[in-house]
């Protein structure tokens, strides 16, 4: 069975975890922390390798 994993991203300087989507750039998701208005870019996860 496949289990879902949830991550909570915390901003290092302000400690906020409240963020919203803010578009994409070069196929990477951009997010905006709503508390401090800092913009971050997150790369998509690499696809899993097939079992050998």
mmCIF file of the N, C-alpha and C atoms, coordinates in Angstrom:
data_MODEL
# 
_entry.id   MODEL 
# 
loop_
_atom_site.group_PDB 
_atom_site.id 
_atom_site.type_symbol 
_atom_site.label_atom_id 
_atom_site.label_alt_id 
_atom_site.label_comp_id 
_atom_site.label_asym_id 
_atom_site.label_entity_id 
_atom_site.label_seq_id 
_atom_site.pdbx_PDB_ins_code 
_atom_site.Cartn_x 
_atom_site.Cartn_y 
_atom_site.Cartn_z 
_atom_site.occupancy 
_atom_site.B_iso_or_equiv 
_atom_site.pdbx_formal_charge 
_atom_site.auth_seq_id 
_atom_site.auth_comp_id 
_atom_site.auth_asym_id 
_atom_site.auth_atom_id 
_atom_site.pdbx_PDB_model_num 
ATOM 1   N N  . UNK A 1 1  ? 0.821  -1.183 0.000   1.00 0.00 ? 1  UNK A N  1 
ATOM 2   C CA . UNK A 1 1  ? 0.000  0.000  0.000   1.00 0.00 ? 1  UNK A CA 1 
ATOM 3   C C  . UNK A 1 1  ? 0.869  1.252  0.000   1.00 0.00 ? 1  UNK A C  1 
ATOM 4   N N  . UNK A 1 2  ? 0.382  2.271  -0.651  1.00 0.00 ? 2  UNK A N  1 
ATOM 5   C CA . UNK A 1 2  ? 1.114  3.517  -0.714  1.00 0.00 ? 2  UNK A CA 1 
ATOM 6   C C  . UNK A 1 2  ? 0.585  4.469  0.355   1.00 0.00 ? 2  UNK A C  1 
ATOM 7   N N  . UNK A 1 3  ? 1.480  5.056  1.113   1.00 0.00 ? 3  UNK A N  1 
ATOM 8   C CA . UNK A 1 3  ? 1.082  5.973  2.165   1.00 0.00 ? 3  UNK A CA 1 
ATOM 9   C C  . UNK A 1 3  ? 1.354  7.395  1.724   1.00 0.00 ? 3  UNK A C  1 
ATOM 10  N N  . UNK A 1 4  ? 0.461  8.291  2.107   1.00 0.00 ? 4  UNK A N  1 
ATOM 11  C CA . UNK A 1 4  ? 0.637  9.701  1.792   1.00 0.00 ? 4  UNK A CA 1 
ATOM 12  C C  . UNK A 1 4  ? 1.523  10.329 2.866   1.00 0.00 ? 4  UNK A C  1 
ATOM 13  N N  . UNK A 1 5  ? 2.421  11.195 2.427   1.00 0.00 ? 5  UNK A N  1 
ATOM 14  C CA . UNK A 1 5  ? 3.305  11.871 3.363   1.00 0.00 ? 5  UNK A CA 1 
ATOM 15  C C  . UNK A 1 5  ? 3.055  13.363 3.253   1.00 0.00 ? 5  UNK A C  1 
ATOM 16  N N  . UNK A 1 6  ? 2.917  14.029 4.375   1.00 0.00 ? 6  UNK A N  1 
ATOM 17  C CA . UNK A 1 6  ? 2.641  15.457 4.376   1.00 0.00 ? 6  UNK A CA 1 
ATOM 18  C C  . UNK A 1 6  ? 3.810  16.183 5.015   1.00 0.00 ? 6  UNK A C  1 
ATOM 19  N N  . UNK A 1 7  ? 4.277  17.244 4.347   1.00 0.00 ? 7  UNK A N  1 
ATOM 20  C CA . UNK A 1 7  ? 5.374  18.045 4.876   1.00 0.00 ? 7  UNK A CA 1 
ATOM 21  C C  . UNK A 1 7  ? 4.851  19.420 5.234   1.00 0.00 ? 7  UNK A C  1 
ATOM 22  N N  . UNK A 1 8  ? 5.355  19.979 6.313   1.00 0.00 ? 8  UNK A N  1 
ATOM 23  C CA . UNK A 1 8  ? 5.036  21.346 6.678   1.00 0.00 ? 8  UNK A CA 1 
ATOM 24  C C  . UNK A 1 8  ? 6.298  22.163 6.487   1.00 0.00 ? 8  UNK A C  1 
ATOM 25  N N  . UNK A 1 9  ? 6.222  23.162 5.623   1.00 0.00 ? 9  UNK A N  1 
ATOM 26  C CA . UNK A 1 9  ? 7.373  24.007 5.351   1.00 0.00 ? 9  UNK A CA 1 
ATOM 27  C C  . UNK A 1 9  ? 7.327  25.213 6.279   1.00 0.00 ? 9  UNK A C  1 
ATOM 28  N N  . UNK A 1 10 ? 8.415  25.439 6.991   1.00 0.00 ? 10 UNK A N  1 
ATOM 29  C CA . UNK A 1 10 ? 8.506  26.559 7.924   1.00 0.00 ? 10 UNK A CA 1 
ATOM 30  C C  . UNK A 1 10 ? 9.565  27.533 7.414   1.00 0.00 ? 10 UNK A C  1 
ATOM 31  N N  . UNK A 1 11 ? 9.250  28.822 7.461   1.00 0.00 ? 11 UNK A N  1 
ATOM 32  C CA . UNK A 1 11 ? 10.208 29.845 7.074   1.00 0.00 ? 11 UNK A CA 1 
ATOM 33  C C  . UNK A 1 11 ? 11.238 29.981 8.187   1.00 0.00 ? 11 UNK A C  1 
ATOM 34  N N  . UNK A 1 12 ? 12.518 29.972 7.841   1.00 0.00 ? 12 UNK A N  1 
ATOM 35  C CA . UNK A 1 12 ? 13.588 29.961 8.839   1.00 0.00 ? 12 UNK A CA 1 
ATOM 36  C C  . UNK A 1 12 ? 13.649 31.252 9.656   1.00 0.00 ? 12 UNK A C  1 
ATOM 37  N N  . UNK A 1 13 ? 13.350 32.390 9.049   1.00 0.00 ? 13 UNK A N  1 
ATOM 38  C CA . UNK A 1 13 ? 13.509 33.661 9.756   1.00 0.00 ? 13 UNK A CA 1 
ATOM 39  C C  . UNK A 1 13 ? 12.299 34.035 10.604  1.00 0.00 ? 13 UNK A C  1 
ATOM 40  N N  . UNK A 1 14 ? 11.094 33.882 10.063  1.00 0.00 ? 14 UNK A N  1 
ATOM 41  C CA . UNK A 1 14 ? 9.909  34.320 10.810  1.00 0.00 ? 14 UNK A CA 1 
ATOM 42  C C  . UNK A 1 14 ? 9.173  33.165 11.477  1.00 0.00 ? 14 UNK A C  1 
ATOM 43  N N  . UNK A 1 15 ? 9.461  31.917 11.104  1.00 0.00 ? 15 UNK A N  1 
ATOM 44  C CA . UNK A 1 15 ? 8.821  30.759 11.718  1.00 0.00 ? 15 UNK A CA 1 
ATOM 45  C C  . UNK A 1 15 ? 7.421  30.486 11.214  1.00 0.00 ? 15 UNK A C  1 
ATOM 46  N N  . UNK A 1 16 ? 6.985  31.191 10.194  1.00 0.00 ? 16 UNK A N  1 
ATOM 47  C CA . UNK A 1 16 ? 5.634  31.027 9.664   1.00 0.00 ? 16 UNK A CA 1 
ATOM 48  C C  . UNK A 1 16 ? 5.543  29.790 8.777   1.00 0.00 ? 16 UNK A C  1 
ATOM 49  N N  . UNK A 1 17 ? 4.389  29.132 8.817   1.00 0.00 ? 17 UNK A N  1 
ATOM 50  C CA . UNK A 1 17 ? 4.147  28.003 7.924   1.00 0.00 ? 17 UNK A CA 1 
ATOM 51  C C  . UNK A 1 17 ? 2.986  28.307 6.981   1.00 0.00 ? 17 UNK A C  1 
ATOM 52  N N  . UNK A 1 18 ? 2.447  29.527 7.048   1.00 0.00 ? 18 UNK A N  1 
ATOM 53  C CA . UNK A 1 18 ? 1.329  29.921 6.197   1.00 0.00 ? 18 UNK A CA 1 
ATOM 54  C C  . UNK A 1 18 ? 1.874  30.402 4.856   1.00 0.00 ? 18 UNK A C  1 
ATOM 55  N N  . UNK A 1 19 ? 1.628  29.616 3.803   1.00 0.00 ? 19 UNK A N  1 
ATOM 56  C CA . UNK A 1 19 ? 2.065  30.029 2.478   1.00 0.00 ? 19 UNK A CA 1 
ATOM 57  C C  . UNK A 1 19 ? 0.991  29.744 1.455   1.00 0.00 ? 19 UNK A C  1 
ATOM 58  N N  . UNK A 1 20 ? 1.113  30.405 0.310   1.00 0.00 ? 20 UNK A N  1 
ATOM 59  C CA . UNK A 1 20 ? 0.162  30.206 -0.772  1.00 0.00 ? 20 UNK A CA 1 
ATOM 60  C C  . UNK A 1 20 ? 0.920  30.112 -2.081  1.00 0.00 ? 20 UNK A C  1 
ATOM 61  N N  . UNK A 1 21 ? 0.281  29.481 -3.045  1.00 0.00 ? 21 UNK A N  1 
ATOM 62  C CA . UNK A 1 21 ? 0.907  29.326 -4.357  1.00 0.00 ? 21 UNK A CA 1 
ATOM 63  C C  . UNK A 1 21 ? 1.035  30.696 -5.007  1.00 0.00 ? 21 UNK A C  1 
ATOM 64  N N  . UNK A 1 22 ? 2.159  30.886 -5.701  1.00 0.00 ? 22 UNK A N  1 
ATOM 65  C CA . UNK A 1 22 ? 2.414  32.173 -6.330  1.00 0.00 ? 22 UNK A CA 1 
ATOM 66  C C  . UNK A 1 22 ? 2.982  31.978 -7.733  1.00 0.00 ? 22 UNK A C  1 
ATOM 67  N N  . UNK A 1 23 ? 2.454  30.993 -8.469  1.00 0.00 ? 23 UNK A N  1 
ATOM 68  C CA . UNK A 1 23 ? 2.877  30.763 -9.836  1.00 0.00 ? 23 UNK A CA 1 
ATOM 69  C C  . UNK A 1 23 ? 4.008  29.761 -9.958  1.00 0.00 ? 23 UNK A C  1 
ATOM 70  N N  . UNK A 1 24 ? 4.616  29.726 -11.166 1.00 0.00 ? 24 UNK A N  1 
ATOM 71  C CA . UNK A 1 24 ? 5.727  28.822 -11.433 1.00 0.00 ? 24 UNK A CA 1 
ATOM 72  C C  . UNK A 1 24 ? 6.827  29.574 -12.168 1.00 0.00 ? 24 UNK A C  1 
ATOM 73  N N  . UNK A 1 25 ? 8.025  29.022 -12.101 1.00 0.00 ? 25 UNK A N  1 
ATOM 74  C CA . UNK A 1 25 ? 9.163  29.559 -12.815 1.00 0.00 ? 25 UNK A CA 1 
ATOM 75  C C  . UNK A 1 25 ? 10.046 28.389 -13.207 1.00 0.00 ? 25 UNK A C  1 
ATOM 76  N N  . UNK A 1 26 ? 10.232 28.168 -14.503 1.00 0.00 ? 26 UNK A N  1 
ATOM 77  C CA . UNK A 1 26 ? 11.045 27.054 -15.006 1.00 0.00 ? 26 UNK A CA 1 
ATOM 78  C C  . UNK A 1 26 ? 10.587 25.721 -14.427 1.00 0.00 ? 26 UNK A C  1 
ATOM 79  N N  . UNK A 1 27 ? 9.290  25.479 -14.433 1.00 0.00 ? 27 UNK A N  1 
ATOM 80  C CA . UNK A 1 27 ? 8.675  24.243 -13.931 1.00 0.00 ? 27 UNK A CA 1 
ATOM 81  C C  . UNK A 1 27 ? 8.919  24.008 -12.441 1.00 0.00 ? 27 UNK A C  1 
ATOM 82  N N  . UNK A 1 28 ? 9.155  25.046 -11.688 1.00 0.00 ? 28 UNK A N  1 
ATOM 83  C CA . UNK A 1 28 ? 9.307  24.950 -10.236 1.00 0.00 ? 28 UNK A CA 1 
ATOM 84  C C  . UNK A 1 28 ? 8.213  25.801 -9.595  1.00 0.00 ? 28 UNK A C  1 
ATOM 85  N N  . UNK A 1 29 ? 7.606  25.271 -8.548  1.00 0.00 ? 29 UNK A N  1 
ATOM 86  C CA . UNK A 1 29 ? 6.520  25.980 -7.875  1.00 0.00 ? 29 UNK A CA 1 
ATOM 87  C C  . UNK A 1 29 ? 7.070  27.153 -7.068  1.00 0.00 ? 29 UNK A C  1 
ATOM 88  N N  . UNK A 1 30 ? 6.414  28.319 -7.181  1.00 0.00 ? 30 UNK A N  1 
ATOM 89  C CA . UNK A 1 30 ? 6.764  29.474 -6.365  1.00 0.00 ? 30 UNK A CA 1 
ATOM 90  C C  . UNK A 1 30 ? 5.698  29.617 -5.287  1.00 0.00 ? 30 UNK A C  1 
ATOM 91  N N  . UNK A 1 31 ? 6.135  29.853 -4.067  1.00 0.00 ? 31 UNK A N  1 
ATOM 92  C CA . UNK A 1 31 ? 5.214  30.035 -2.948  1.00 0.00 ? 31 UNK A CA 1 
ATOM 93  C C  . UNK A 1 31 ? 5.525  31.342 -2.253  1.00 0.00 ? 31 UNK A C  1 
ATOM 94  N N  . UNK A 1 32 ? 4.493  31.942 -1.665  1.00 0.00 ? 32 UNK A N  1 
ATOM 95  C CA . UNK A 1 32 ? 4.627  33.203 -0.969  1.00 0.00 ? 32 UNK A CA 1 
ATOM 96  C C  . UNK A 1 32 ? 4.226  32.995 0.478   1.00 0.00 ? 32 UNK A C  1 
ATOM 97  N N  . UNK A 1 33 ? 5.139  33.276 1.408   1.00 0.00 ? 33 UNK A N  1 
ATOM 98  C CA . UNK A 1 33 ? 4.804  33.211 2.831   1.00 0.00 ? 33 UNK A CA 1 
ATOM 99  C C  . UNK A 1 33 ? 3.929  34.418 3.141   1.00 0.00 ? 33 UNK A C  1 
ATOM 100 N N  . UNK A 1 34 ? 2.729  34.173 3.653   1.00 0.00 ? 34 UNK A N  1 
ATOM 101 C CA . UNK A 1 34 ? 1.762  35.251 3.833   1.00 0.00 ? 34 UNK A CA 1 
ATOM 102 C C  . UNK A 1 34 ? 2.106  36.165 5.005   1.00 0.00 ? 34 UNK A C  1 
ATOM 103 N N  . UNK A 1 35 ? 2.857  35.689 5.986   1.00 0.00 ? 35 UNK A N  1 
ATOM 104 C CA . UNK A 1 35 ? 3.182  36.508 7.155   1.00 0.00 ? 35 UNK A CA 1 
ATOM 105 C C  . UNK A 1 35 ? 4.248  37.551 6.831   1.00 0.00 ? 35 UNK A C  1 
ATOM 106 N N  . UNK A 1 36 ? 5.358  37.122 6.211   1.00 0.00 ? 36 UNK A N  1 
ATOM 107 C CA . UNK A 1 36 ? 6.480  38.034 5.964   1.00 0.00 ? 36 UNK A CA 1 
ATOM 108 C C  . UNK A 1 36 ? 6.617  38.433 4.498   1.00 0.00 ? 36 UNK A C  1 
ATOM 109 N N  . UNK A 1 37 ? 5.769  37.875 3.622   1.00 0.00 ? 37 UNK A N  1 
ATOM 110 C CA . UNK A 1 37 ? 5.751  38.182 2.186   1.00 0.00 ? 37 UNK A CA 1 
ATOM 111 C C  . UNK A 1 37 ? 7.022  37.734 1.464   1.00 0.00 ? 37 UNK A C  1 
ATOM 112 N N  . UNK A 1 38 ? 7.786  36.791 2.032   1.00 0.00 ? 38 UNK A N  1 
ATOM 113 C CA . UNK A 1 38 ? 8.976  36.245 1.380   1.00 0.00 ? 38 UNK A CA 1 
ATOM 114 C C  . UNK A 1 38 ? 8.532  35.249 0.315   1.00 0.00 ? 38 UNK A C  1 
ATOM 115 N N  . UNK A 1 39 ? 9.204  35.267 -0.835  1.00 0.00 ? 39 UNK A N  1 
ATOM 116 C CA . UNK A 1 39 ? 8.877  34.347 -1.917  1.00 0.00 ? 39 UNK A CA 1 
ATOM 117 C C  . UNK A 1 39 ? 9.938  33.260 -1.995  1.00 0.00 ? 39 UNK A C  1 
ATOM 118 N N  . UNK A 1 40 ? 9.504  32.006 -2.113  1.00 0.00 ? 40 UNK A N  1 
ATOM 119 C CA . UNK A 1 40 ? 10.418 30.870 -2.176  1.00 0.00 ? 40 UNK A CA 1 
ATOM 120 C C  . UNK A 1 40 ? 10.094 30.033 -3.405  1.00 0.00 ? 40 UNK A C  1 
ATOM 121 N N  . UNK A 1 41 ? 11.103 29.341 -3.937  1.00 0.00 ? 41 UNK A N  1 
ATOM 122 C CA . UNK A 1 41 ? 10.937 28.472 -5.094  1.00 0.00 ? 41 UNK A CA 1 
ATOM 123 C C  . UNK A 1 41 ? 11.222 27.042 -4.658  1.00 0.00 ? 41 UNK A C  1 
ATOM 124 N N  . UNK A 1 42 ? 10.302 26.135 -4.962  1.00 0.00 ? 42 UNK A N  1 
ATOM 125 C CA . UNK A 1 42 ? 10.442 24.735 -4.589  1.00 0.00 ? 42 UNK A CA 1 
ATOM 126 C C  . UNK A 1 42 ? 10.487 23.883 -5.846  1.00 0.00 ? 42 UNK A C  1 
ATOM 127 N N  . UNK A 1 43 ? 11.497 23.016 -5.941  1.00 0.00 ? 43 UNK A N  1 
ATOM 128 C CA . UNK A 1 43 ? 11.631 22.108 -7.079  1.00 0.00 ? 43 UNK A CA 1 
ATOM 129 C C  . UNK A 1 43 ? 10.712 20.911 -6.871  1.00 0.00 ? 43 UNK A C  1 
ATOM 130 N N  . UNK A 1 44 ? 10.101 20.398 -7.932  1.00 0.00 ? 44 UNK A N  1 
ATOM 131 C CA . UNK A 1 44 ? 9.257  19.209 -7.785  1.00 0.00 ? 44 UNK A CA 1 
ATOM 132 C C  . UNK A 1 44 ? 10.095 17.995 -7.390  1.00 0.00 ? 44 UNK A C  1 
ATOM 133 N N  . UNK A 1 45 ? 9.472  17.071 -6.720  1.00 0.00 ? 45 UNK A N  1 
ATOM 134 C CA . UNK A 1 45 ? 10.168 15.859 -6.276  1.00 0.00 ? 45 UNK A CA 1 
ATOM 135 C C  . UNK A 1 45 ? 10.565 15.017 -7.480  1.00 0.00 ? 45 UNK A C  1 
ATOM 136 N N  . UNK A 1 46 ? 11.699 14.349 -7.380  1.00 0.00 ? 46 UNK A N  1 
ATOM 137 C CA . UNK A 1 46 ? 12.173 13.477 -8.455  1.00 0.00 ? 46 UNK A CA 1 
ATOM 138 C C  . UNK A 1 46 ? 11.282 12.243 -8.532  1.00 0.00 ? 46 UNK A C  1 
ATOM 139 N N  . UNK A 1 47 ? 11.021 11.752 -9.739  1.00 0.00 ? 47 UNK A N  1 
ATOM 140 C CA . UNK A 1 47 ? 10.204 10.533 -9.854  1.00 0.00 ? 47 UNK A CA 1 
ATOM 141 C C  . UNK A 1 47 ? 10.932 9.340  -9.248  1.00 0.00 ? 47 UNK A C  1 
ATOM 142 N N  . UNK A 1 48 ? 10.163 8.433  -8.682  1.00 0.00 ? 48 UNK A N  1 
ATOM 143 C CA . UNK A 1 48 ? 10.755 7.243  -8.063  1.00 0.00 ? 48 UNK A CA 1 
ATOM 144 C C  . UNK A 1 48 ? 11.359 6.336  -9.127  1.00 0.00 ? 48 UNK A C  1 
ATOM 145 N N  . UNK A 1 49 ? 12.472 5.724  -8.796  1.00 0.00 ? 49 UNK A N  1 
ATOM 146 C CA . UNK A 1 49 ? 13.095 4.772  -9.711  1.00 0.00 ? 49 UNK A CA 1 
ATOM 147 C C  . UNK A 1 49 ? 12.322 3.465  -9.652  1.00 0.00 ? 49 UNK A C  1 
ATOM 148 N N  . UNK A 1 50 ? 12.252 2.800  -10.772 1.00 0.00 ? 50 UNK A N  1 
ATOM 149 C CA . UNK A 1 50 ? 11.560 1.508  -10.823 1.00 0.00 ? 50 UNK A CA 1 
ATOM 150 C C  . UNK A 1 50 ? 12.350 0.473  -10.028 1.00 0.00 ? 50 UNK A C  1 
ATOM 151 N N  . UNK A 1 51 ? 11.636 -0.400 -9.369  1.00 0.00 ? 51 UNK A N  1 
ATOM 152 C CA . UNK A 1 51 ? 12.292 -1.462 -8.595  1.00 0.00 ? 51 UNK A CA 1 
ATOM 153 C C  . UNK A 1 51 ? 13.036 -2.388 -9.552  1.00 0.00 ? 51 UNK A C  1 
ATOM 154 N N  . UNK A 1 52 ? 14.243 -2.719 -9.194  1.00 0.00 ? 52 UNK A N  1 
ATOM 155 C CA . UNK A 1 52 ? 15.062 -3.546 -10.083 1.00 0.00 ? 52 UNK A CA 1 
ATOM 156 C C  . UNK A 1 52 ? 15.080 -4.978 -9.656  1.00 0.00 ? 52 UNK A C  1 
# 
